[in-house]
Amino acid sequence: MSQLPHLSSPATLGDQAYVAIREAIVTGVLERGEKVTERGLADSLGISATPVREALRRLEQDRLVERTGPRSVRIAQFGEEELREFTMIEDVLRALSARLAAEKSTASQRREMAACLDEADALRGELREAPSGSDRERDLVLEIQKLMARFHSLVDRASGNATLLQMLRTVDAFGSQERRDSALSQVRGGDWKVVDERYRQHRAIFDAIAAGHGDRAEELMRAHSHTSNISRIRTRFPGA
């Protein structure tokens, strides 16, 4: 099993273990379908099994792990049909988040969104010049991907709805690795038209939010999320 970072503070070890294990799942350090034990995770984190047990109970509720035994779990892995249903839910949640952001976002939040897109614009120019298949190309794709994830996070926070934010945190945990793989696949496949269109959609969504057009923001985000998720499903299930 991959090594996780050691934890030190005794005050909230259960919370720390939850965050660390969840991040390992989101980033792919702990792979889909991988079987892990409470003791193995505890040793990797440098803590006792008790806070790990607490963290795993929370991750079970998030559906990020599945219990396989009294002291062992498997990282969740969805089939094609279940993933399709999950992405349908995500499309609705993302659209609602954009609508609420258009209605409730502050000037400061909108400036953060714009700055995030501006930073991605600069990297996008560098990406065009990077040698195909190079490490530089991969690094730039991943950096842009992080900025786009941050943009969506800013939109979500601007919605001002705690329940929606919690639901979207679960959604984000399931899709990060697949989105990265999908973006890399499209760039390396030379499918720049699709990549550019997907990228421009973020600007259009921001413009609608900044203008306070809730209906438009919701419509654009739903279409963007659906397109992104179709690509994500095809990356994971090439025959889909």
MARDO-875884 format. One line per field, with one value per residue (C-alpha): residue number from 1; x, y, z. Coordinates in pm, 1 decimal, always signed. Layout:
titi: c(NUM,...)
X: c(X,...)
Y: c(Y,...)
Z: c(Z,...)
REM end
This chain:
titi: c(1,2,3,4,5,6,7,8,9,10,11,12,13,14,15,16,17,18,19,20,21,22,23,24,25,26,27,28,29,30,31,32,33,34,35,36,37,38,39,40,41,42,43,44,45,46,47,48,49,50,51,52,53,54,55,56,57,58,59,60,61,62,63,64,65,66,67,68,69,70,71,72,73,74,75,76,77,78,79,80,81,82,83,84,85,86,87,88,89,90,91,92,93,94,95,96,97,98,99,100,101,102,103,104,105,106,107,108,109,110,111,112,113,114,115,116,117,118,119,120,121,122,123,124,125,126,127,128,129,130,131,132,133,134,135,136,137,138,139,140,141,142,143,144,145,146,147,148,149,150,151,152,153,154,155,156,157,158,159,160,161,162,163,164,165,166,167,168,169,170,171,172,173,174,175,176,177,178,179,180,181,182,183,184,185,186,187,188,189,190,191,192,193,194,195,196,197,198,199,200,201,202,203,204,205,206,207,208,209,210,211,212,213,214,215,216,217,218,219,220,221,222,223,224,225,226,227,228,229,230,231,232,233,234,235,236,237,238,239,240)
X: c(+0.0,+122.7,+273.6,+50.8,+181.0,+234.1,-2.6,+110.8,-150.9,-347.3,-639.4,-840.4,-676.9,-1007.6,-1069.8,-711.2,-726.1,-1051.8,-903.6,-578.5,-745.3,-1008.2,-736.1,-546.0,-860.3,-932.8,-577.0,-547.2,-278.6,-529.2,-660.1,-1016.3,-1084.7,-775.4,-823.7,-682.0,-689.7,-735.6,-394.8,-221.6,-368.0,-286.7,+75.3,+103.4,-36.5,+169.7,-129.9,-337.5,-620.3,-898.2,-903.7,-863.4,-1169.0,-1361.9,-1242.6,-1341.9,-1692.8,-1728.9,-1583.0,-1833.9,-2112.4,-1956.2,-1956.0,-1585.6,-1504.2,-1692.3,-1659.3,-1510.4,-1442.0,-1436.3,-1108.3,-1077.5,-1235.5,-1209.8,-1184.3,-1515.1,-1524.0,-1838.0,-1962.1,-2067.2,-2439.0,-2383.8,-2136.2,-2388.2,-2651.6,-2403.7,-2305.7,-2673.5,-2699.7,-2380.9,-2517.2,-2818.0,-2612.0,-2361.8,-2638.9,-2805.2,-2471.7,-2420.3,-2772.3,-2726.2,-2380.9,-2535.8,-2791.2,-2571.9,-2202.8,-2011.0,-1784.5,-1485.1,-1591.4,-1637.0,-1290.1,-1146.1,-1324.3,-1195.6,-838.6,-852.7,-960.9,-697.9,-424.4,-552.6,-552.2,-179.6,-103.4,-321.9,-99.0,+207.3,+32.3,-6.2,+372.2,+461.1,+596.1,+327.8,+356.6,+618.7,+633.2,+584.0,+258.1,+136.5,+233.4,+51.4,-263.3,-265.9,-209.7,-496.5,-709.8,-639.5,-738.2,-1062.0,-1136.3,-1068.7,-1304.7,-1580.9,-1501.2,-1531.5,-1867.8,-1982.8,-1878.4,-2048.4,-2376.1,-2383.8,-2567.6,-2401.9,-2608.2,-2529.3,-2160.0,-2150.6,-2316.1,-2074.0,-1774.9,-1886.3,-1933.4,-1583.7,-1425.6,-1554.9,-1446.5,-1109.5,-885.1,-1112.8,-1128.3,-749.8,-721.7,-984.6,-810.8,-471.6,-621.4,-787.2,-479.8,-246.6,-496.6,-478.4,-848.1,-791.9,-1132.7,-1308.4,-1057.1,-1093.8,-1472.0,-1478.6,-1242.0,-1442.3,-1752.4,-1599.8,-1576.3,-1936.8,-2051.2,-1854.2,-1998.8,-2351.2,-2271.1,-2107.4,-2411.3,-2646.5,-2825.3,-2927.0,-3121.2,-2835.4,-2570.9,-2774.6,-2828.7,-2461.7,-2333.4,-2569.7,-2451.7,-2087.0,-2116.3,-2296.8,-2034.6,-1751.3,-1911.6,-1974.2,-1602.2,-1520.3,-1735.4,-1582.3,-1232.9,-1307.6,-1523.6,-1381.2,-1658.7,-1935.6)
Y: c(+0.0,+353.3,+559.3,+831.9,+1137.9,+1090.0,+1278.5,+1435.2,+1649.9,+1439.1,+1684.5,+1588.6,+1276.7,+1135.1,+1446.2,+1451.5,+1084.1,+1143.0,+1432.5,+1246.5,+923.8,+1110.7,+1312.1,+991.3,+852.6,+1171.0,+1198.1,+829.9,+748.7,+490.8,+336.8,+243.1,-114.3,-129.2,-321.1,-158.6,-239.1,-20.3,-128.2,-64.9,+284.4,+356.6,+249.9,+459.3,+765.9,+705.5,+692.1,+433.2,+238.1,+413.1,+745.1,+552.9,+344.2,+667.1,+811.0,+498.3,+508.7,+860.8,+755.5,+469.0,+722.8,+923.2,+601.1,+638.5,+302.3,-25.3,-253.8,-594.1,-724.3,-621.2,-432.4,-390.1,-184.2,-149.9,+183.7,+229.6,+144.6,+204.1,+24.6,+210.0,+230.9,+346.1,+608.2,+734.6,+776.2,+950.0,+1199.8,+1279.5,+1386.0,+1588.7,+1777.4,+1891.1,+1993.2,+2188.0,+2371.9,+2470.1,+2587.9,+2819.1,+2960.9,+3039.5,+3187.3,+3424.6,+3529.3,+3547.5,+3586.7,+3886.0,+4115.4,+3961.8,+3609.3,+3711.7,+3868.5,+3538.7,+3352.0,+3594.5,+3575.0,+3195.6,+3200.8,+3461.5,+3242.6,+2946.4,+3158.8,+3224.8,+2855.5,+2765.7,+2977.0,+2787.4,+2456.6,+2532.3,+2559.9,+2254.3,+1948.8,+1686.6,+1401.7,+1582.2,+1610.2,+1986.0,+1926.5,+1691.9,+1936.1,+2223.6,+2015.7,+1919.5,+2279.5,+2402.6,+2117.5,+2228.9,+2585.2,+2468.1,+2261.4,+2572.1,+2773.4,+2522.6,+2527.7,+2907.0,+2885.3,+2625.9,+2840.4,+3144.1,+2949.0,+3004.8,+2678.5,+2448.8,+2141.7,+2180.2,+2226.2,+1901.5,+1711.8,+1860.1,+1762.4,+1402.0,+1446.7,+1594.0,+1303.0,+1056.9,+1235.1,+1407.4,+1134.6,+1058.5,+1426.7,+1449.1,+1136.6,+1265.9,+1602.4,+1440.8,+1196.0,+1471.3,+1696.1,+1413.0,+1296.6,+1638.4,+1704.2,+2077.3,+2185.2,+1989.7,+2101.4,+2467.7,+2451.5,+2292.7,+2560.8,+2849.5,+2723.2,+2831.2,+3190.7,+3188.4,+3051.0,+3319.8,+3595.3,+3477.9,+3464.9,+3808.1,+3951.7,+3796.1,+3586.1,+3281.3,+3107.2,+3143.0,+3034.7,+2726.7,+2634.0,+2676.4,+2485.6,+2195.4,+2163.2,+2197.1,+1936.2,+1694.0,+1728.2,+1685.9,+1379.2,+1212.8,+1247.2,+1116.1,+804.9,+735.5,+765.9,+508.6,+284.8,+324.3,+116.9,+330.1)
Z: c(+0.0,-77.7,+203.7,+349.1,+540.5,+915.9,+1146.0,+1470.9,+1647.3,+1901.0,+1924.2,+1617.5,+1481.4,+1361.2,+1151.9,+1027.5,+933.0,+745.3,+547.5,+472.9,+358.4,+158.1,-18.3,-93.7,-257.5,-453.0,-586.3,-669.9,-412.1,-290.6,-611.4,-695.5,-586.5,-364.3,-38.8,+275.9,+646.2,+950.5,+1079.4,+748.1,+721.9,+1086.5,+1038.0,+722.6,+898.8,+1212.9,+1447.4,+1632.7,+1471.9,+1667.8,+1474.8,+1148.4,+1238.8,+1299.8,+967.0,+776.0,+921.8,+780.8,+445.9,+432.7,+475.8,+190.8,-15.5,-81.0,+80.0,+114.0,+416.3,+328.1,+678.2,+1045.3,+999.2,+623.8,+345.5,-30.8,-210.4,-393.9,-762.7,-967.9,-1273.2,-1588.5,-1511.4,-1155.1,-1273.7,-1532.2,-1262.1,-1034.4,-1304.2,-1369.7,-1006.9,-1039.5,-1342.6,-1139.7,-837.0,-1047.2,-1229.3,-901.2,-763.2,-1062.0,-1034.4,-664.7,-730.4,-986.1,-727.7,-416.1,-505.2,-370.9,-571.7,-392.7,-489.2,-851.1,-854.4,-731.9,-1010.8,-1272.5,-1138.9,-1151.4,-1516.8,-1604.0,-1455.3,-1655.2,-1972.7,-1933.4,-1885.5,-2181.1,-2405.1,-2279.6,-2337.3,-2706.2,-2736.1,-2526.3,-2715.2,-2761.6,-2512.7,-2304.7,-1926.9,-1970.1,-2156.4,-1883.6,-1606.2,-1776.9,-1831.9,-1464.6,-1352.4,-1570.4,-1440.6,-1083.5,-1169.7,-1327.7,-1018.4,-811.5,-1031.5,-968.6,-597.5,-595.9,-772.2,-520.3,-223.8,-377.7,-377.1,-2.1,+61.9,+318.4,+225.8,-142.4,-62.2,+133.7,-150.4,-403.3,-189.1,-224.6,-599.5,-634.1,-451.9,-710.7,-1027.5,-986.6,-1121.7,-1417.5,-1512.9,-1512.9,-1725.9,-1966.7,-2012.0,-2070.6,-2319.5,-2522.1,-2531.1,-2628.6,-2885.9,-3050.0,-2993.5,-2935.7,-3064.5,-2791.1,-2528.8,-2623.8,-2627.3,-2283.4,-2158.3,-2306.9,-2130.6,-1799.2,-1923.6,-2040.3,-1703.5,-1521.9,-1741.6,-1658.4,-1285.9,-1292.4,-1470.6,-1215.4,-1477.4,-1275.5,-1550.9,-1798.0,-1547.8,-1459.2,-1824.9,-1916.1,-1613.8,-1672.7,-2033.8,-1930.9,-1657.3,-1887.6,-2163.1,-1915.0,-1760.5,-2095.9,-2169.1,-1822.8,-1872.2,-2214.5,-2069.6,-1801.7,-2023.5,-2377.6,-2533.4,-2383.9)
REM end
